[in-house]
Amino acid sequence: MTKLLQTIEPILWRDERLHLLDQRVLPHKENWLEFHDSDAVAEAIKTMVVRGAPAIGVTAAYGVVLAAREAWFSAGENWQEAINPPLKRLAASRPTAVNLSWAIDRMKTASASLSKYESPEPALLTFAQQIHQEDVKANRTMGQYGADLLDNDSIVLTHCNAGALATAGFGTALGVIRQGFIDGKIEHVYVDETRPWLQGSRLTAWELMQEGIPMTLQADVAAGALMASGQLDWVIVGADRIASNGDTANKIGTYSLAVLAKYHGVKLMVVAPTTTIDWSIDNGSQIPIEQRTGSEVSEIDGRPIAPSEVHVSNPAFDVTPAELIDAIVTESGVVRSPSKENMKQLKSEEEK
Ligand SMILES: CSC[C@H]1O[C@H](OP(=O)(O)O)[C@H](O)[C@@H]1O
C-alpha cells in the first residue's frame, strides 16, 4: 500500500499577514513567525528564516503585498512610486537565487496594471497566491518527471535541502525523491549534512524521517567514498540559478559532488522550476555567488570552534558546468545532457 505522503508548507498567508516556519531552529523547534511589514520579510530572507530558491521567491511575493499595503497607507494614489524602495530592499536580501528577482518583477508588472486610486493589496494578494500555488503544482510535476528517470531499487544522494522547506511545498530534488518513494523506486537516500548551515542534517533529514523515507545522514566529505563503493545511482539536487547553457549554481559542495559523480559513473540530476533559469546570462561565470558571514564556518550554534580572528571564506554556492549534469528536470520537461542549444526547449513563448 503506497503511503500517502503528507508534505510540509513553510509559508502561509493567514489573517492578513505572512507566517513563516523558522528554519533556523528546526528540527528541534517548530516555531512560526508572523510578518506585518516588507522590511521584516527582507530580513527574514537574509537571515534564512526562510531559504531555498523557490521559497524565497514565494515569500518575496507576499513581501510585495505587505509593501503595497504600506505604500497605499503612506502615499495613497502615489503608492506606485512609494512601493519602489521597499521592493529594492526585498530584492537585495539575497543575490544568487534568481527566483527572488523573478517574483518581485512579476509582482511589479502586476502592480503597473492596477489603479492608483484604490488599494492594490487585494489584487496583489491574488497574484502572490497564484505564484504560491504554481510553485507547488510545478514541484509535483517535476517530482513525477524526475521519478520516471529512476530505475527500481535506486540508491541516491542529495545535498542541502531542496525539499518542501525550500519551496511552497513538496520540494524539487526531494519532490523527485518523494515521488520516487511513492512509485516504489527508492531503496535508500543518503543525505549530506551540508556544512556550514547544515540544511541536510537539520532540514532534509527532518523531512524524510517525517515521511518514513529510508535515509542515512553522512558528513559531506563521505560522498567520495560512498560513490567509490559503487552503490550510488544518482546524485539529485536543487538549484538557485541556472544559466541559459545549463550551468547551475547550487549549494556549495555541489560542484565537488558533480566531479566525483562524473569520475565514478554516477548520474547527476538537477531539479528546478523554470523560474530558476536566468535566460539573461550565457553561462555560470555570470552568476553572483553569495558570500555569507565567516561565523557560520568558525562557530557552531554560536560557540567558536576555530581560533578567534581566523580568516574565513564562506561562499554559499558554487557553479556546476552543464557538461557534468546528466539531466535538468523542470515542470516544462527534462533536458538530458544540457547545452545552450537543447536548453532552448524550456523557453516560454515570452522568453523566446
Ligand atoms: C529548491 S532550491 C533549494 C536550494 O537552496 C539552497 O540554498 P539556501 O539554503 O542557502 O537557500 C540550496 O542551494 C538548495 O539546493
The ligand as a Tripos MOL2 file, in Angstrom:
@<TRIPOS>MOLECULE
LIG
   15    15     1     0     0
SMALL
NO_CHARGES

@<TRIPOS>ATOM
      1 C1         14.8240   24.1340   -4.0690 C.3       1 LIG1
      2 S1         16.0860   25.2830   -4.1040 S.3       1 LIG1
      3 C2         16.9880   24.8120   -2.7470 C.3       1 LIG1
      4 C3         18.3690   25.3440   -2.8210 C.3       1 LIG1
      5 O1         18.5210   26.4710   -1.9550 O.3       1 LIG1
      6 C4         19.5300   26.1610   -1.0360 C.3       1 LIG1
      7 O2         20.2690   27.2630   -0.6540 O.3       1 LIG1
      8 P1         19.8850   28.0490    0.7120 P.3       1 LIG1
      9 O3         19.5010   27.0190    1.7260 O.co2     1 LIG1
     10 O4         21.1640   28.7890    1.0440 O.co2     1 LIG1
     11 O5         18.7540   28.9750    0.3380 O.co2     1 LIG1
     12 C5         20.3850   25.1510   -1.7630 C.3       1 LIG1
     13 O6         21.1810   25.7440   -2.7410 O.3       1 LIG1
     14 C6         19.3120   24.2960   -2.3580 C.3       1 LIG1
     15 O7         19.7070   23.4430   -3.3690 O.3       1 LIG1
@<TRIPOS>BOND
     1     1     2 1
     2     2     3 1
     3     3     4 1
     4     4     5 1
     5     4    14 1
     6     5     6 1
     7     6     7 1
     8     6    12 1
     9     7     8 1
    10     8     9 2
    11     8    10 1
    12     8    11 1
    13    12    13 1
    14    12    14 1
    15    14    15 1
@<TRIPOS>SUBSTRUCTURE
     1 LIG1         1 GROUP 0 **** ****
